[in-house]
Amino acid sequence: SPVDISGRAIPMLAGMLRERGAAGTLGSLTSALTERMRTLNRQDGVLWRPGALEMLETAHQNGVRQALVTMSLEMNVIDILEQLPRPYFAQIVTANMVTRHKPVPDPYVLALKRLDLPTSGSVAIEDSPAGLRSACDAGLNVIAVPCSGAIAPSDDYQIWETLAARGLPDLVAAGLAVG
């Protein structure tokens, strides 16, 4: 049966491959998936979602402290960060920095702690069911931006079809405290 893998940590994906009969150890599968992701990011470049870079820049220009909360491994994130026009993120939380991965709230809890921010005035932008659950359970205001599949409507989050043409007033309306 199909399984939604978006937002899952590479070690979790390696475990899923093992369970489905893939040859190799958990470590070797994790290494192979990690190296494949790095190759794609270097070879093809990061494919930024419409409006994503503009949103990062708008938040930066308005003094919003930002964190990247991803279940990619740190070595994969370095390749992505190098392709940004500037260092937008004050904090980065990756799969190898937490014991429990998305969909549990731990990654977001760690990011908020490192930013010294409360959940009430913080907003998470997520594109996967695992990420949505993680951010919602951490108590953040959450915006869902579908990527690899449809996102089911919920009272727990807003759905934006794209980040394009969105700005700071939209983030404030979603619950971001500025200033």
Backbone hydrogen bonds in HBPLUS format (Angstrom, degrees):
<---DONOR---> <-ACCEPTOR-->    atom                        ^
c    i                          cat <-CA-CA->   ^        H-A-AA   ^      H-
h    n   atom  resd res      DA  || num        DHA   H-A  angle D-A-AA Bond
n    s   type  num  typ     dist DA aas  dist angle  dist       angle   num
A0008-ARG N   A0005-ILE O   3.17 MM   3  5.60 155.0  2.23 136.4 135.3     1
A0012-MET N   A0009-ALA O   2.92 MM   3  5.21 122.3  2.26 104.4 119.6     2
A0013-LEU N   A0009-ALA O   2.97 MM   4  6.39 152.8  2.04 150.8 159.5     3
A0014-ALA N   A0010-ILE O   2.82 MM   4  6.08 158.0  1.86 158.0 164.1     4
A0015-GLY N   A0011-PRO O   3.02 MM   4  6.23 152.8  2.09 139.6 146.5     5
A0016-MET N   A0012-MET O   2.94 MM   4  6.29 149.9  2.03 145.1 153.5     6
A0017-LEU N   A0013-LEU O   2.93 MM   4  6.26 154.9  1.99 149.8 156.3     7
A0018-ARG N   A0014-ALA O   2.94 MM   4  6.24 157.1  1.99 149.4 155.6     8
A0019-GLU N   A0015-GLY O   2.92 MM   4  6.19 160.6  1.96 149.7 154.6     9
A0020-ARG N   A0016-MET O   3.10 MM   4  6.31 133.2  2.33 138.0 150.0    10
A0020-ARG N   A0017-LEU O   3.09 MM   3  5.08 131.1  2.34  94.8 108.3    11
A0022-ALA N   A0017-LEU O   2.92 MM   5  5.34 165.2  1.95 145.1 141.2    12
A0021-GLY N   A0018-ARG O   2.95 MM   3  5.17 159.8  1.99 112.9 115.0    13
A0029-LEU N   A0025-THR O   2.96 MM   4  6.17 159.3  2.00 153.4 158.8    14
A0030-THR N   A0026-LEU O   2.95 MM   4  6.09 157.9  2.00 146.1 152.6    15
A0031-SER N   A0027-GLY O   2.95 MM   4  6.13 159.6  1.99 146.5 152.1    16
A0032-ALA N   A0028-SER O   2.96 MM   4  6.10 156.2  2.01 141.4 147.9    17
A0033-LEU N   A0029-LEU O   2.95 MM   4  6.15 165.1  1.97 152.6 156.0    18
A0034-THR N   A0030-THR O   2.94 MM   4  6.05 159.3  1.99 148.5 154.8    19
A0035-GLU N   A0031-SER O   2.91 MM   4  6.05 164.5  1.93 150.6 154.7    20
A0036-ARG N   A0032-ALA O   2.98 MM   4  6.12 154.1  2.05 144.7 152.0    21
A0037-MET N   A0033-LEU O   3.03 MM   4  6.23 158.6  2.08 147.3 152.4    22
A0038-ARG N   A0034-THR O   3.00 MM   4  6.26 158.9  2.04 150.0 156.0    23
A0039-THR N   A0035-GLU O   2.92 MM   4  6.10 158.4  1.97 147.9 153.6    24
A0040-LEU N   A0036-ARG O   3.01 MM   4  6.26 163.8  2.04 150.4 154.2    25
A0041-ASN N   A0037-MET O   2.97 MM   4  6.19 162.7  2.00 151.0 155.8    26
A0042-ARG N   A0038-ARG O   2.96 MM   4  6.13 153.9  2.03 149.3 155.9    27
A0043-GLN N   A0039-THR O   2.79 MM   4  5.80 166.6  1.81 155.0 159.7    28
A0044-ASP N   A0040-LEU O   2.88 MM   4  5.58 160.5  1.91 143.4 149.5    29
A0045-GLY N   A0041-ASN O   3.06 MM   4  4.82 126.0  2.36 109.3 121.8    30
A0052-ALA N   A0049-ARG O   2.98 MM   3  5.41 167.6  1.99 137.4 139.6    31
A0055-MET N   A0051-GLY O   2.91 MM   4  6.02 150.4  2.00 146.6 154.6    32
A0056-LEU N   A0052-ALA O   2.96 MM   4  6.26 161.8  2.00 154.0 158.6    33
A0057-GLU N   A0053-LEU O   2.95 MM   4  6.14 159.6  1.99 147.3 153.0    34
A0058-THR N   A0054-GLU O   2.88 MM   4  6.06 161.8  1.91 148.3 153.4    35
A0059-ALA N   A0055-MET O   2.98 MM   4  6.14 168.4  2.00 152.5 155.5    36
A0060-HIS N   A0056-LEU O   2.93 MM   4  6.09 161.5  1.96 146.7 152.5    37
A0061-GLN N   A0057-GLU O   2.82 MM   4  6.01 167.4  1.83 156.7 159.6    38
A0062-ASN N   A0058-THR O   3.14 MM   4  6.29 131.8  2.38 139.7 151.6    39
A0062-ASN N   A0059-ALA O   3.13 MM   3  5.18 135.7  2.34  97.6 110.0    40
A0064-VAL N   A0059-ALA O   2.95 MM   5  5.10 163.1  1.98 153.6 148.0    41
A0063-GLY N   A0060-HIS O   3.03 MM   3  5.25 161.8  2.07 116.7 116.5    42
A0090-ALA N   A0066-GLN O   2.73 MM  24  5.65 141.4  1.87 151.5 161.0    43
A0068-LEU N   A0091-GLN O   3.02 MM  23  6.51 151.7  2.10 147.2 152.2    44
A0093-VAL N   A0068-LEU O   2.78 MM  25  6.15 165.8  1.80 170.0 172.8    45
A0070-THR N   A0093-VAL O   2.91 MM  23  6.21 167.7  1.92 174.2 171.2    46
A0095-ALA N   A0072-SER O   2.99 MM  23  5.62 167.6  2.00 146.2 148.0    47
A0076-ASN N   A0073-LEU O   2.89 MM   3  5.42 133.1  2.11 113.9 126.6    48
A0077-VAL N   A0073-LEU O   3.13 MM   4  6.47 152.7  2.21 151.3 159.7    49
A0078-ILE N   A0074-GLU O   3.11 MM   4  6.39 149.8  2.20 154.6 161.1    50
A0080-ILE N   A0077-VAL O   3.00 MM   3  5.06 120.5  2.36  97.8 113.2    51
A0081-LEU N   A0077-VAL O   2.81 MM   4  6.09 169.0  1.83 165.8 168.0    52
A0082-GLU N   A0078-ILE O   3.06 MM   4  6.16 153.2  2.13 148.3 154.5    53
A0083-GLN N   A0080-ILE O   2.98 MM   3  5.42 150.2  2.07 110.9 120.0    54
A0084-LEU N   A0081-LEU O   3.13 MM   3  5.37 166.1  2.15 110.3 114.5    55
A0097-MET N   A0094-THR O   2.99 MM   3  5.43 163.4  2.02 118.4 122.0    56
A0104-VAL N   A0101-HIS O   3.10 MM   3  5.98 157.3  2.15 133.5 128.8    57
A0108-TYR N   A0105-PRO O   3.01 MM   3  5.63 119.8  2.38 121.7 135.4    58
A0109-VAL N   A0105-PRO O   3.01 MM   4  6.12 161.5  2.04 155.8 160.7    59
A0110-LEU N   A0106-ASP O   2.96 MM   4  6.12 161.9  1.99 155.8 159.2    60
A0111-ALA N   A0107-PRO O   3.07 MM   4  6.32 158.4  2.12 142.9 148.9    61
A0112-LEU N   A0108-TYR O   2.95 MM   4  6.15 167.8  1.97 155.2 157.4    62
A0113-LYS N   A0109-VAL O   3.00 MM   4  6.17 156.7  2.06 145.6 152.5    63
A0114-ARG N   A0110-LEU O   2.90 MM   4  6.14 162.9  1.93 154.8 159.0    64
A0115-LEU N   A0111-ALA O   2.93 MM   4  6.13 145.7  2.05 146.3 156.1    65
A0116-ASP N   A0112-LEU O   2.83 MM   4  5.77 116.1  2.24 135.4 151.9    66
A0117-LEU N   A0112-LEU O   3.03 MM   5  5.22 163.4  2.06 144.2 149.4    67
A0116-ASP N   A0113-LYS O   3.09 MM   3  4.88 141.0  2.25  93.4 105.1    68
A0122-SER N   A0119-THR O   3.11 MM   3  5.16 166.6  2.13 112.8 116.1    69
A0177-ALA N   A0121-GLY O   2.87 MM  56  4.53 161.4  1.90 130.4 126.8    70
A0141-ASN N   A0122-SER O   3.14 MM  19  6.20 167.6  2.15 155.7 155.4    71
A0124-ALA N   A0141-ASN O   2.82 MM  17  6.29 155.5  1.88 160.5 168.9    72
A0143-ILE N   A0124-ALA O   2.84 MM  19  6.17 160.3  1.88 165.1 171.7    73
A0126-GLU N   A0143-ILE O   2.87 MM  17  6.24 165.4  1.90 168.3 173.4    74
A0145-VAL N   A0126-GLU O   2.78 MM  19  6.07 161.7  1.82 162.3 168.2    75
A0132-LEU N   A0128-SER O   2.85 MM   4  6.07 160.1  1.89 157.1 163.1    76
A0133-ARG N   A0129-PRO O   3.02 MM   4  6.17 166.4  2.04 149.1 152.1    77
A0134-SER N   A0130-ALA O   3.07 MM   4  6.22 160.7  2.10 144.9 150.6    78
A0135-ALA N   A0131-GLY O   2.92 MM   4  6.11 171.6  1.93 156.2 157.4    79
A0136-CYS N   A0132-LEU O   2.89 MM   4  5.97 166.7  1.91 154.8 159.1    80
A0137-ASP N   A0133-ARG O   2.89 MM   4  5.90 166.1  1.91 149.7 154.2    81
A0138-ALA N   A0134-SER O   3.04 MM   4  6.18 130.0  2.29 137.6 150.7    82
A0138-ALA N   A0135-ALA O   3.25 MM   3  5.07 132.1  2.49  90.5 103.4    83
A0140-LEU N   A0135-ALA O   3.22 MM   5  5.75 158.5  2.26 163.2 157.1    84
A0139-GLY N   A0136-CYS O   2.93 MM   3  5.18 153.1  2.00 106.1 115.0    85
A0158-GLN N   A0142-VAL O   3.03 MM  16  6.46 161.1  2.07 154.9 155.4    86
A0144-ALA N   A0158-GLN O   2.69 MM  14  5.96 169.9  1.70 161.1 164.7    87
A0160-TRP N   A0144-ALA O   2.82 MM  16  6.06 163.0  1.85 162.8 168.0    88
A0166-ARG N   A0163-LEU O   3.07 MM   3  5.43 145.1  2.20 137.9 133.8    89
A0170-ASP N   A0167-GLY O   3.05 MM   3  5.44 126.8  2.34 108.4 121.5    90
A0171-LEU N   A0167-GLY O   3.19 MM   4  6.60 152.4  2.27 148.2 156.4    91
A0172-VAL N   A0168-LEU O   2.89 MM   4  6.15 161.8  1.92 161.6 166.6    92
A0173-ALA N   A0169-PRO O   2.94 MM   4  6.09 156.6  1.99 141.0 147.8    93
A0174-ALA N   A0170-ASP O   2.98 MM   4  6.21 130.8  2.23 134.6 147.8    94
A0174-ALA N   A0171-LEU O   3.07 MM   3  4.92 127.8  2.35  90.4 104.8    95
A0176-LEU N   A0171-LEU O   2.98 MM   5  5.55 165.4  2.01 140.4 138.4    96
A0175-GLY N   A0172-VAL O   2.97 MM   3  5.14 157.7  2.02 105.5 112.8    97
